[in-house]
Structures are given as structure tokens and as C-alpha cells.
Amino acid sequence: MYGTLQHGQSRHYILQHLKFEKAVLPKYRKVSPPSLGFPFIIRDENSQVNGEIYYGLDDELFQSLDLIEGEGSLYHRILVKVKPQNRQEIECFVYYPDKRLINSYL
């Protein structure tokens, strides 16, 4: 997670009971348009995004997150490779913005 679901952010209460660790998402950049009120990521070969990996999400929690994030319309849940601290890359889900969202704010 790289936005409002991270520690200290507005929606962290949803994940606060889960184990997590810090990680880096290579080849992406975080964009925070002031008029939007929340960040999103875009692919960028020369950048990276600092975020958090959460463990132990079940289907019910994924369904709740999909609803909150507008999965299928505003965002799409995709698999990416992230680099946890001091470990090999692993695959994780992130919410990637729909093209309409990207085009509206870039």
C-alpha cells in the first residue's frame, strides 16, 4: 500500500490489525494531485515508491478494499513485484489507477 491505507493515513484503520513491513515498489512513481485528495501510482522506469506490504488479508477484506478503492472503475487491483527491506522481491497486489483517472490528472 502506498496511499491512504498506510500507517498514519486516513484509511489505515482498515488494515491496522494486520502484520506489515516497509517495502519499495520499483519502476513506479507516486502522484498526489492537490485537487484529487488522494495519491495514485503510474509506471515510471526511473522511479520508485515507498510503501507497506500487509499480510493475512482474506477474501472478505479484499472485497472491502476493492469496494473502497473502486476496483474495476477508478482502480484495478494488479500484481506487481516489490522489494521488502533486506529480502528478495515478492509479488503483491496494488491498486493501479484507471486510464481515465490518470488522463484527468496528468
PDB file as gemmi writes it, atoms N, CA and C in Angstrom:
CRYST1    1.000    1.000    1.000  90.00  90.00  90.00 P 1                      
ATOM      1  N   MET A   1       0.841  -1.172   0.000  1.00  0.00           N  
ATOM      2  CA  MET A   1       0.000   0.000   0.000  1.00  0.00           C  
ATOM      3  C   MET A   1       0.885   1.234   0.000  1.00  0.00           C  
ATOM      4  N   TYR A   2       0.463   2.235  -0.705  1.00  0.00           N  
ATOM      5  CA  TYR A   2       1.300   3.416  -0.879  1.00  0.00           C  
ATOM      6  C   TYR A   2       0.550   4.701  -0.581  1.00  0.00           C  
ATOM      7  N   GLY A   3      -0.713   4.628  -0.213  1.00  0.00           N  
ATOM      8  CA  GLY A   3      -1.514   5.844  -0.060  1.00  0.00           C  
ATOM      9  C   GLY A   3      -2.263   5.892   1.249  1.00  0.00           C  
ATOM     10  N   THR A   4      -3.563   6.093   1.162  1.00  0.00           N  
ATOM     11  CA  THR A   4      -4.388   6.357   2.342  1.00  0.00           C  
ATOM     12  C   THR A   4      -4.562   5.148   3.259  1.00  0.00           C  
ATOM     13  N   LEU A   5      -4.128   3.963   2.847  1.00  0.00           N  
ATOM     14  CA  LEU A   5      -4.222   2.778   3.699  1.00  0.00           C  
ATOM     15  C   LEU A   5      -2.968   2.567   4.557  1.00  0.00           C  
ATOM     16  N   GLN A   6      -1.911   3.332   4.346  1.00  0.00           N  
ATOM     17  CA  GLN A   6      -0.667   3.203   5.109  1.00  0.00           C  
ATOM     18  C   GLN A   6      -0.816   3.750   6.529  1.00  0.00           C  
ATOM     19  N   HIS A   7       0.136   3.374   7.382  1.00  0.00           N  
ATOM     20  CA  HIS A   7       0.185   3.905   8.743  1.00  0.00           C  
ATOM     21  C   HIS A   7       0.181   5.432   8.710  1.00  0.00           C  
ATOM     22  N   GLY A   8      -0.615   6.010   9.593  1.00  0.00           N  
ATOM     23  CA  GLY A   8      -0.689   7.460   9.698  1.00  0.00           C  
ATOM     24  C   GLY A   8      -1.596   8.122   8.687  1.00  0.00           C  
ATOM     25  N   GLN A   9      -2.236   7.343   7.810  1.00  0.00           N  
ATOM     26  CA  GLN A   9      -3.109   7.914   6.788  1.00  0.00           C  
ATOM     27  C   GLN A   9      -4.589   7.671   7.129  1.00  0.00           C  
ATOM     28  N   SER A  10      -5.465   8.302   6.399  1.00  0.00           N  
ATOM     29  CA  SER A  10      -6.891   8.353   6.746  1.00  0.00           C  
ATOM     30  C   SER A  10      -7.616   7.017   6.767  1.00  0.00           C  
ATOM     31  N   ARG A  11      -7.192   6.044   5.982  1.00  0.00           N  
ATOM     32  CA  ARG A  11      -7.904   4.760   5.931  1.00  0.00           C  
ATOM     33  C   ARG A  11      -7.115   3.602   6.547  1.00  0.00           C  
ATOM     34  N   HIS A  12      -6.064   3.926   7.271  1.00  0.00           N  
ATOM     35  CA  HIS A  12      -5.246   2.862   7.859  1.00  0.00           C  
ATOM     36  C   HIS A  12      -6.028   1.983   8.838  1.00  0.00           C  
ATOM     37  N   TYR A  13      -7.066   2.508   9.468  1.00  0.00           N  
ATOM     38  CA  TYR A  13      -7.848   1.732  10.437  1.00  0.00           C  
ATOM     39  C   TYR A  13      -8.333   0.404   9.853  1.00  0.00           C  
ATOM     40  N   ILE A  14      -8.484   0.326   8.543  1.00  0.00           N  
ATOM     41  CA  ILE A  14      -8.971  -0.892   7.888  1.00  0.00           C  
ATOM     42  C   ILE A  14      -7.943  -2.025   7.986  1.00  0.00           C  
ATOM     43  N   LEU A  15      -6.672  -1.680   7.989  1.00  0.00           N  
ATOM     44  CA  LEU A  15      -5.595  -2.674   7.985  1.00  0.00           C  
ATOM     45  C   LEU A  15      -4.804  -2.714   9.289  1.00  0.00           C  
ATOM     46  N   GLN A  16      -5.164  -1.921  10.275  1.00  0.00           N  
ATOM     47  CA  GLN A  16      -4.327  -1.752  11.464  1.00  0.00           C  
ATOM     48  C   GLN A  16      -4.096  -3.043  12.247  1.00  0.00           C  
ATOM     49  N   HIS A  17      -4.930  -4.035  12.077  1.00  0.00           N  
ATOM     50  CA  HIS A  17      -4.790  -5.299  12.809  1.00  0.00           C  
ATOM     51  C   HIS A  17      -3.850  -6.285  12.118  1.00  0.00           C  
ATOM     52  N   LEU A  18      -3.358  -5.945  10.934  1.00  0.00           N  
ATOM     53  CA  LEU A  18      -2.534  -6.864  10.153  1.00  0.00           C  
ATOM     54  C   LEU A  18      -1.035  -6.618  10.348  1.00  0.00           C  
ATOM     55  N   LYS A  19      -0.262  -7.666  10.199  1.00  0.00           N  
ATOM     56  CA  LYS A  19       1.195  -7.568  10.187  1.00  0.00           C  
ATOM     57  C   LYS A  19       1.601  -6.861   8.892  1.00  0.00           C  
ATOM     58  N   PHE A  20       2.654  -6.046   8.969  1.00  0.00           N  
ATOM     59  CA  PHE A  20       3.114  -5.332   7.777  1.00  0.00           C  
ATOM     60  C   PHE A  20       4.620  -5.138   7.837  1.00  0.00           C  
ATOM     61  N   GLU A  21       5.185  -4.776   6.705  1.00  0.00           N  
ATOM     62  CA  GLU A  21       6.579  -4.352   6.647  1.00  0.00           C  
ATOM     63  C   GLU A  21       6.726  -3.320   5.540  1.00  0.00           C  
ATOM     64  N   LYS A  22       7.758  -2.508   5.675  1.00  0.00           N  
ATOM     65  CA  LYS A  22       8.031  -1.489   4.658  1.00  0.00           C  
ATOM     66  C   LYS A  22       8.644  -2.152   3.426  1.00  0.00           C  
ATOM     67  N   ALA A  23       8.385  -1.555   2.267  1.00  0.00           N  
ATOM     68  CA  ALA A  23       8.899  -2.094   1.011  1.00  0.00           C  
ATOM     69  C   ALA A  23       8.989  -0.975  -0.018  1.00  0.00           C  
ATOM     70  N   VAL A  24       9.676  -1.281  -1.112  1.00  0.00           N  
ATOM     71  CA  VAL A  24       9.832  -0.344  -2.231  1.00  0.00           C  
ATOM     72  C   VAL A  24       9.224  -0.977  -3.473  1.00  0.00           C  
ATOM     73  N   LEU A  25       8.454  -0.188  -4.196  1.00  0.00           N  
ATOM     74  CA  LEU A  25       7.867  -0.597  -5.474  1.00  0.00           C  
ATOM     75  C   LEU A  25       8.689   0.067  -6.579  1.00  0.00           C  
ATOM     76  N   PRO A  26       9.591  -0.700  -7.224  1.00  0.00           N  
ATOM     77  CA  PRO A  26      10.415  -0.102  -8.280  1.00  0.00           C  
ATOM     78  C   PRO A  26       9.634   0.108  -9.572  1.00  0.00           C  
ATOM     79  N   LYS A  27      10.094   1.069 -10.350  1.00  0.00           N  
ATOM     80  CA  LYS A  27       9.559   1.363 -11.688  1.00  0.00           C  
ATOM     81  C   LYS A  27       8.158   1.955 -11.665  1.00  0.00           C  
ATOM     82  N   TYR A  28       7.802   2.596 -10.558  1.00  0.00           N  
ATOM     83  CA  TYR A  28       6.536   3.326 -10.424  1.00  0.00           C  
ATOM     84  C   TYR A  28       6.826   4.642  -9.729  1.00  0.00           C  
ATOM     85  N   ARG A  29       5.924   5.594  -9.930  1.00  0.00           N  
ATOM     86  CA  ARG A  29       6.035   6.910  -9.307  1.00  0.00           C  
ATOM     87  C   ARG A  29       4.697   7.246  -8.672  1.00  0.00           C  
ATOM     88  N   LYS A  30       4.751   7.850  -7.489  1.00  0.00           N  
ATOM     89  CA  LYS A  30       3.517   8.280  -6.819  1.00  0.00           C  
ATOM     90  C   LYS A  30       3.188   9.701  -7.248  1.00  0.00           C  
ATOM     91  N   VAL A  31       1.928   9.918  -7.581  1.00  0.00           N  
ATOM     92  CA  VAL A  31       1.420  11.221  -7.996  1.00  0.00           C  
ATOM     93  C   VAL A  31       0.357  11.633  -6.982  1.00  0.00           C  
ATOM     94  N   SER A  32       0.437  12.870  -6.495  1.00  0.00           N  
ATOM     95  CA  SER A  32      -0.518  13.359  -5.497  1.00  0.00           C  
ATOM     96  C   SER A  32      -1.128  14.679  -5.943  1.00  0.00           C  
ATOM     97  N   PRO A  33      -2.085  14.635  -6.871  1.00  0.00           N  
ATOM     98  CA  PRO A  33      -2.702  15.881  -7.330  1.00  0.00           C  
ATOM     99  C   PRO A  33      -3.451  16.565  -6.177  1.00  0.00           C  
ATOM    100  N   PRO A  34      -3.136  17.827  -5.872  1.00  0.00           N  
ATOM    101  CA  PRO A  34      -3.791  18.518  -4.757  1.00  0.00           C  
ATOM    102  C   PRO A  34      -5.318  18.543  -4.871  1.00  0.00           C  
ATOM    103  N   SER A  35      -5.834  18.674  -6.062  1.00  0.00           N  
ATOM    104  CA  SER A  35      -7.287  18.767  -6.236  1.00  0.00           C  
ATOM    105  C   SER A  35      -7.983  17.417  -6.099  1.00  0.00           C  
ATOM    106  N   LEU A  36      -7.225  16.311  -6.111  1.00  0.00           N  
ATOM    107  CA  LEU A  36      -7.824  14.980  -6.013  1.00  0.00           C  
ATOM    108  C   LEU A  36      -8.002  14.545  -4.570  1.00  0.00           C  
ATOM    109  N   GLY A  37      -7.036  14.838  -3.721  1.00  0.00           N  
ATOM    110  CA  GLY A  37      -7.156  14.491  -2.310  1.00  0.00           C  
ATOM    111  C   GLY A  37      -6.608  13.121  -1.933  1.00  0.00           C  
ATOM    112  N   PHE A  38      -6.140  12.353  -2.892  1.00  0.00           N  
ATOM    113  CA  PHE A  38      -5.505  11.067  -2.608  1.00  0.00           C  
ATOM    114  C   PHE A  38      -4.520  10.760  -3.727  1.00  0.00           C  
ATOM    115  N   PRO A  39      -3.470   9.979  -3.405  1.00  0.00           N  
ATOM    116  CA  PRO A  39      -2.440   9.699  -4.399  1.00  0.00           C  
ATOM    117  C   PRO A  39      -2.783   8.510  -5.283  1.00  0.00           C  
ATOM    118  N   PHE A  40      -2.042   8.411  -6.384  1.00  0.00           N  
ATOM    119  CA  PHE A  40      -2.068   7.197  -7.196  1.00  0.00           C  
ATOM    120  C   PHE A  40      -0.670   6.987  -7.761  1.00  0.00           C  
ATOM    121  N   ILE A  41      -0.430   5.804  -8.312  1.00  0.00           N  
ATOM    122  CA  ILE A  41       0.870   5.499  -8.888  1.00  0.00           C  
ATOM    123  C   ILE A  41       0.746   5.377 -10.398  1.00  0.00           C  
ATOM    124  N   ILE A  42       1.861   5.637 -11.066  1.00  0.00           N  
ATOM    125  CA  ILE A  42       1.938   5.408 -12.506  1.00  0.00           C  
ATOM    126  C   ILE A  42       3.269   4.726 -12.792  1.00  0.00           C  
ATOM    127  N   ARG A  43       3.321   4.012 -13.882  1.00  0.00           N  
ATOM    128  CA  ARG A  43       4.569   3.353 -14.271  1.00  0.00           C  
ATOM    129  C   ARG A  43       5.604   4.409 -14.670  1.00  0.00           C  
ATOM    130  N   ASP A  44       6.822   4.211 -14.168  1.00  0.00           N  
ATOM    131  CA  ASP A  44       7.924   5.117 -14.463  1.00  0.00           C  
ATOM    132  C   ASP A  44       9.213   4.347 -14.207  1.00  0.00           C  
ATOM    133  N   GLU A  45       9.911   3.973 -15.275  1.00  0.00           N  
ATOM    134  CA  GLU A  45      11.116   3.141 -15.187  1.00  0.00           C  
ATOM    135  C   GLU A  45      12.200   3.740 -14.302  1.00  0.00           C  
ATOM    136  N   ASN A  46      12.187   5.056 -14.118  1.00  0.00           N  
ATOM    137  CA  ASN A  46      13.261   5.734 -13.386  1.00  0.00           C  
ATOM    138  C   ASN A  46      12.878   6.147 -11.973  1.00  0.00           C  
ATOM    139  N   SER A  47      11.812   5.580 -11.433  1.00  0.00           N  
ATOM    140  CA  SER A  47      11.337   5.986 -10.111  1.00  0.00           C  
ATOM    141  C   SER A  47      11.074   4.772  -9.235  1.00  0.00           C  
ATOM    142  N   GLN A  48      10.703   5.057  -7.992  1.00  0.00           N  
ATOM    143  CA  GLN A  48      10.264   4.024  -7.072  1.00  0.00           C  
ATOM    144  C   GLN A  48       9.336   4.649  -6.043  1.00  0.00           C  
ATOM    145  N   VAL A  49       8.507   3.822  -5.445  1.00  0.00           N  
ATOM    146  CA  VAL A  49       7.537   4.282  -4.459  1.00  0.00           C  
ATOM    147  C   VAL A  49       7.782   3.531  -3.154  1.00  0.00           C  
ATOM    148  N   ASN A  50       7.878   4.269  -2.062  1.00  0.00           N  
ATOM    149  CA  ASN A  50       7.972   3.654  -0.744  1.00  0.00           C  
ATOM    150  C   ASN A  50       6.558   3.335  -0.258  1.00  0.00           C  
ATOM    151  N   GLY A  51       6.408   2.153   0.309  1.00  0.00           N  
ATOM    152  CA  GLY A  51       5.089   1.767   0.790  1.00  0.00           C  
ATOM    153  C   GLY A  51       5.173   0.698   1.853  1.00  0.00           C  
ATOM    154  N   GLU A  52       4.081  -0.025   2.026  1.00  0.00           N  
ATOM    155  CA  GLU A  52       3.982  -1.068   3.038  1.00  0.00           C  
ATOM    156  C   GLU A  52       3.325  -2.297   2.434  1.00  0.00           C  
ATOM    157  N   ILE A  53       3.802  -3.466   2.857  1.00  0.00           N  
ATOM    158  CA  ILE A  53       3.197  -4.744   2.482  1.00  0.00           C  
ATOM    159  C   ILE A  53       2.394  -5.225   3.686  1.00  0.00           C  
ATOM    160  N   TYR A  54       1.165  -5.629   3.458  1.00  0.00           N  
ATOM    161  CA  TYR A  54       0.321  -6.168   4.534  1.00  0.00           C  
ATOM    162  C   TYR A  54       0.091  -7.648   4.297  1.00  0.00           C  
ATOM    163  N   TYR A  55       0.113  -8.401   5.384  1.00  0.00           N  
ATOM    164  CA  TYR A  55      -0.027  -9.856   5.324  1.00  0.00           C  
ATOM    165  C   TYR A  55      -1.321 -10.294   6.011  1.00  0.00           C  
ATOM    166  N   GLY A  56      -1.885 -11.397   5.510  1.00  0.00           N  
ATOM    167  CA  GLY A  56      -3.040 -12.001   6.155  1.00  0.00           C  
ATOM    168  C   GLY A  56      -4.385 -11.471   5.694  1.00  0.00           C  
ATOM    169  N   LEU A  57      -4.438 -10.826   4.539  1.00  0.00           N  
ATOM    170  CA  LEU A  57      -5.722 -10.364   4.020  1.00  0.00           C  
ATOM    171  C   LEU A  57      -6.526 -11.560   3.527  1.00  0.00           C  
ATOM    172  N   ASP A  58      -7.779 -11.630   3.924  1.00  0.00           N  
ATOM    173  CA  ASP A  58      -8.643 -12.706   3.444  1.00  0.00           C  
ATOM    174  C   ASP A  58      -9.567 -12.169   2.349  1.00  0.00           C  
ATOM    175  N   ASP A  59     -10.354 -13.057   1.772  1.00  0.00           N  
ATOM    176  CA  ASP A  59     -11.239 -12.656   0.661  1.00  0.00           C  
ATOM    177  C   ASP A  59     -12.200 -11.545   1.064  1.00  0.00           C  
ATOM    178  N   GLU A  60     -12.723 -11.610   2.275  1.00  0.00           N  
ATOM    179  CA  GLU A  60     -13.667 -10.596   2.732  1.00  0.00           C  
ATOM    180  C   GLU A  60     -13.012  -9.217   2.816  1.00  0.00           C  
ATOM    181  N   LEU A  61     -11.781  -9.165   3.315  1.00  0.00           N  
ATOM    182  CA  LEU A  61     -11.075  -7.889   3.391  1.00  0.00           C  
ATOM    183  C   LEU A  61     -10.723  -7.381   1.997  1.00  0.00           C  
ATOM    184  N   PHE A  62     -10.322  -8.285   1.099  1.00  0.00           N  
ATOM    185  CA  PHE A  62     -10.060  -7.859  -0.280  1.00  0.00           C  
ATOM    186  C   PHE A  62     -11.330  -7.295  -0.921  1.00  0.00           C  
ATOM    187  N   GLN A  63     -12.475  -7.905  -0.664  1.00  0.00           N  
ATOM    188  CA  GLN A  63     -13.736  -7.385  -1.212  1.00  0.00           C  
ATOM    189  C   GLN A  63     -14.019  -5.987  -0.679  1.00  0.00           C  
ATOM    190  N   SER A  64     -13.765  -5.765   0.613  1.00  0.00           N  
ATOM    191  CA  SER A  64     -13.970  -4.434   1.199  1.00  0.00           C  
ATOM    192  C   SER A  64     -13.022  -3.418   0.575  1.00  0.00           C  
ATOM    193  N   LEU A  65     -11.750  -3.790   0.441  1.00  0.00           N  
ATOM    194  CA  LEU A  65     -10.779  -2.882  -0.173  1.00  0.00           C  
ATOM    195  C   LEU A  65     -11.133  -2.584  -1.625  1.00  0.00           C  
ATOM    196  N   ASP A  66     -11.568  -3.605  -2.362  1.00  0.00           N  
ATOM    197  CA  ASP A  66     -11.974  -3.397  -3.753  1.00  0.00           C  
ATOM    198  C   ASP A  66     -13.112  -2.386  -3.845  1.00  0.00           C  
ATOM    199  N   LEU A  67     -14.038  -2.472  -2.934  1.00  0.00           N  
ATOM    200  CA  LEU A  67     -15.170  -1.539  -2.915  1.00  0.00           C  
ATOM    201  C   LEU A  67     -14.686  -0.124  -2.597  1.00  0.00           C  
ATOM    202  N   ILE A  68     -13.852   0.002  -1.578  1.00  0.00           N  
ATOM    203  CA  ILE A  68     -13.329   1.311  -1.170  1.00  0.00           C  
ATOM    204  C   ILE A  68     -12.510   1.946  -2.292  1.00  0.00           C  
ATOM    205  N   GLU A  69     -11.687   1.148  -2.949  1.00  0.00           N  
ATOM    206  CA  GLU A  69     -10.784   1.664  -3.981  1.00  0.00           C  
ATOM    207  C   GLU A  69     -11.442   1.797  -5.361  1.00  0.00           C  
ATOM    208  N   GLY A  70     -12.683   1.375  -5.478  1.00  0.00           N  
ATOM    209  CA  GLY A  70     -13.360   1.472  -6.772  1.00  0.00           C  
ATOM    210  C   GLY A  70     -12.761   0.535  -7.798  1.00  0.00           C  
ATOM    211  N   GLU A  71     -12.415  -0.679  -7.359  1.00  0.00           N  
ATOM    212  CA  GLU A  71     -11.792  -1.662  -8.246  1.00  0.00           C  
ATOM    213  C   GLU A  71     -12.699  -1.933  -9.439  1.00  0.00           C  
ATOM    214  N   GLY A  72     -12.111  -1.848 -10.632  1.00  0.00           N  
ATOM    215  CA  GLY A  72     -12.866  -2.069 -11.854  1.00  0.00           C  
ATOM    216  C   GLY A  72     -13.331  -0.790 -12.527  1.00  0.00           C  
ATOM    217  N   SER A  73     -13.300   0.319 -11.793  1.00  0.00           N  
ATOM    218  CA  SER A  73     -13.683   1.587 -12.410  1.00  0.00           C  
ATOM    219  C   SER A  73     -12.631   2.662 -12.131  1.00  0.00           C  
ATOM    220  N   LEU A  74     -12.393   2.995 -10.878  1.00  0.00           N  
ATOM    221  CA  LEU A  74     -11.404   4.009 -10.527  1.00  0.00           C  
ATOM    222  C   LEU A  74      -9.994   3.412 -10.500  1.00  0.00           C  
ATOM    223  N   TYR A  75      -9.883   2.209  -9.957  1.00  0.00           N  
ATOM    224  CA  TYR A  75      -8.612   1.494  -9.850  1.00  0.00           C  
ATOM    225  C   TYR A  75      -8.796   0.056 -10.312  1.00  0.00           C  
ATOM    226  N   HIS A  76      -7.638  -0.590 -10.543  1.00  0.00           N  
ATOM    227  CA  HIS A  76      -7.611  -2.014 -10.883  1.00  0.00           C  
ATOM    228  C   HIS A  76      -6.570  -2.667  -9.984  1.00  0.00           C  
ATOM    229  N   ARG A  77      -6.944  -3.744  -9.328  1.00  0.00           N  
ATOM    230  CA  ARG A  77      -6.001  -4.459  -8.461  1.00  0.00           C  
ATOM    231  C   ARG A  77      -5.101  -5.318  -9.346  1.00  0.00           C  
ATOM    232  N   ILE A  78      -3.801  -5.036  -9.314  1.00  0.00           N  
ATOM    233  CA  ILE A  78      -2.849  -5.753 -10.163  1.00  0.00           C  
ATOM    234  C   ILE A  78      -1.721  -6.322  -9.313  1.00  0.00           C  
ATOM    235  N   LEU A  79      -1.063  -7.354  -9.835  1.00  0.00           N  
ATOM    236  CA  LEU A  79       0.109  -7.923  -9.183  1.00  0.00           C  
ATOM    237  C   LEU A  79       1.363  -7.196  -9.664  1.00  0.00           C  
ATOM    238  N   VAL A  80       2.226  -6.832  -8.703  1.00  0.00           N  
ATOM    239  CA  VAL A  80       3.496  -6.193  -9.010  1.00  0.00           C  
ATOM    240  C   VAL A  80       4.581  -6.835  -8.155  1.00  0.00           C  
ATOM    241  N   LYS A  81       5.822  -6.611  -8.521  1.00  0.00           N  
ATOM    242  CA  LYS A  81       6.946  -7.086  -7.708  1.00  0.00           C  
ATOM    243  C   LYS A  81       7.431  -5.942  -6.841  1.00  0.00           C  
ATOM    244  N   VAL A  82       7.533  -6.217  -5.542  1.00  0.00           N  
ATOM    245  CA  VAL A  82       8.020  -5.221  -4.592  1.00  0.00           C  
ATOM    246  C   VAL A  82       9.247  -5.768  -3.875  1.00  0.00           C  
ATOM    247  N   LYS A  83      10.022  -4.865  -3.309  1.00  0.00           N  
ATOM    248  CA  LYS A  83      11.260  -5.239  -2.618  1.00  0.00           C  
ATOM    249  C   LYS A  83      11.120  -4.901  -1.140  1.00  0.00           C  
ATOM    250  N   PRO A  84      10.839  -5.928  -0.299  1.00  0.00           N  
ATOM    251  CA  PRO A  84      10.842  -5.689   1.152  1.00  0.00           C  
ATOM    252  C   PRO A  84      12.263  -5.367   1.617  1.00  0.00           C  
ATOM    253  N   GLN A  85      12.369  -4.754   2.781  1.00  0.00           N  
ATOM    254  CA  GLN A  85      13.695  -4.449   3.321  1.00  0.00           C  
ATOM    255  C   GLN A  85      14.447  -5.754   3.586  1.00  0.00           C  
ATOM    256  N   ASN A  86      15.663  -5.831   3.104  1.00  0.00           N  
ATOM    257  CA  ASN A  86      16.569  -6.952   3.386  1.00  0.00           C  
ATOM    258  C   ASN A  86      16.067  -8.314   2.910  1.00  0.00           C  
ATOM    259  N   ARG A  87      15.249  -8.345   1.867  1.00  0.00           N  
ATOM    260  CA  ARG A  87      14.751  -9.624   1.343  1.00  0.00           C  
ATOM    261  C   ARG A  87      14.636  -9.552  -0.164  1.00  0.00           C  
ATOM    262  N   GLN A  88      14.402 -10.726  -0.773  1.00  0.00           N  
ATOM    263  CA  GLN A  88      14.182 -10.833  -2.217  1.00  0.00           C  
ATOM    264  C   GLN A  88      12.847 -10.189  -2.591  1.00  0.00           C  
ATOM    265  N   GLU A  89      12.720  -9.844  -3.866  1.00  0.00           N  
ATOM    266  CA  GLU A  89      11.441  -9.323  -4.369  1.00  0.00           C  
ATOM    267  C   GLU A  89      10.341 -10.356  -4.183  1.00  0.00           C  
ATOM    268  N   ILE A  90       9.124  -9.869  -3.931  1.00  0.00           N  
ATOM    269  CA  ILE A  90       7.943 -10.727  -3.848  1.00  0.00           C  
ATOM    270  C   ILE A  90       6.819 -10.069  -4.631  1.00  0.00           C  
ATOM    271  N   GLU A  91       5.800 -10.843  -4.962  1.00  0.00           N  
ATOM    272  CA  GLU A  91       4.635 -10.296  -5.667  1.00  0.00           C  
ATOM    273  C   GLU A  91       3.578  -9.870  -4.659  1.00  0.00           C  
ATOM    274  N   CYS A  92       2.993  -8.716  -4.928  1.00  0.00           N  
ATOM    275  CA  CYS A  92       1.938  -8.155  -4.084  1.00  0.00           C  
ATOM    276  C   CYS A  92       0.896  -7.481  -4.975  1.00  0.00           C  
ATOM    277  N   PHE A  93      -0.282  -7.306  -4.416  1.00  0.00           N  
ATOM    278  CA  PHE A  93      -1.309  -6.536  -5.111  1.00  0.00           C  
ATOM    279  C   PHE A  93      -1.155  -5.059  -4.785  1.00  0.00           C  
ATOM    280  N   VAL A  94      -1.388  -4.222  -5.786  1.00  0.00           N  
ATOM    281  CA  VAL A  94      -1.548  -2.784  -5.597  1.00  0.00           C  
ATOM    282  C   VAL A  94      -2.760  -2.354  -6.412  1.00  0.00           C  
ATOM    283  N   TYR A  95      -3.271  -1.195  -6.084  1.00  0.00           N  
ATOM    284  CA  TYR A  95      -4.375  -0.620  -6.864  1.00  0.00           C  
ATOM    285  C   TYR A  95      -3.779   0.389  -7.832  1.00  0.00           C  
ATOM    286  N   TYR A  96      -3.914   0.069  -9.118  1.00  0.00           N  
ATOM    287  CA  TYR A  96      -3.378   0.916 -10.178  1.00  0.00           C  
ATOM    288  C   TYR A  96      -4.534   1.708 -10.793  1.00  0.00           C  
ATOM    289  N   PRO A  97      -4.353   3.005 -11.012  1.00  0.00           N  
ATOM    290  CA  PRO A  97      -5.454   3.843 -11.486  1.00  0.00           C  
ATOM    291  C   PRO A  97      -5.911   3.502 -12.906  1.00  0.00           C  
ATOM    292  N   ASP A  98      -7.197   3.681 -13.117  1.00  0.00           N  
ATOM    293  CA  ASP A  98      -7.773   3.541 -14.444  1.00  0.00           C  
ATOM    294  C   ASP A  98      -7.218   4.654 -15.345  1.00  0.00           C  
ATOM    295  N   LYS A  99      -7.157   4.390 -16.633  1.00  0.00           N  
ATOM    296  CA  LYS A  99      -6.621   5.370 -17.588  1.00  0.00           C  
ATOM    297  C   LYS A  99      -7.349   6.710 -17.506  1.00  0.00           C  
ATOM    298  N   ARG A 100      -8.643   6.659 -17.229  1.00  0.00           N  
ATOM    299  CA  ARG A 100      -9.398   7.923 -17.128  1.00  0.00           C  
ATOM    300  C   ARG A 100      -8.913   8.774 -15.964  1.00  0.00           C  
ATOM    301  N   LEU A 101      -8.592   8.129 -14.841  1.00  0.00           N  
ATOM    302  CA  LEU A 101      -8.065   8.850 -13.697  1.00  0.00           C  
ATOM    303  C   LEU A 101      -6.691   9.448 -14.026  1.00  0.00           C  
ATOM    304  N   ILE A 102      -5.836   8.656 -14.615  1.00  0.00           N  
ATOM    305  CA  ILE A 102      -4.505   9.151 -14.997  1.00  0.00           C  
ATOM    306  C   ILE A 102      -4.628  10.322 -15.961  1.00  0.00           C  
ATOM    307  N   ASN A 103      -5.430  10.177 -16.988  1.00  0.00           N  
ATOM    308  CA  ASN A 103      -5.582  11.237 -18.000  1.00  0.00           C  
ATOM    309  C   ASN A 103      -6.196  12.511 -17.427  1.00  0.00           C  
ATOM    310  N   SER A 104      -7.012  12.399 -16.398  1.00  0.00           N  
ATOM    311  CA  SER A 104      -7.642  13.567 -15.801  1.00  0.00           C  
ATOM    312  C   SER A 104      -6.679  14.407 -14.968  1.00  0.00           C  
ATOM    313  N   TYR A 105      -5.615  13.759 -14.453  1.00  0.00           N  
ATOM    314  CA  TYR A 105      -4.746  14.470 -13.506  1.00  0.00           C  
ATOM    315  C   TYR A 105      -3.286  14.561 -13.951  1.00  0.00           C  
ATOM    316  N   LEU A 106      -2.963  14.094 -15.141  1.00  0.00           N  
ATOM    317  CA  LEU A 106      -1.584  14.258 -15.635  1.00  0.00           C  
ATOM    318  C   LEU A 106      -1.566  15.083 -16.903  1.00  0.00           C  
TER     319      LEU A 106                                                      
END                                                                             
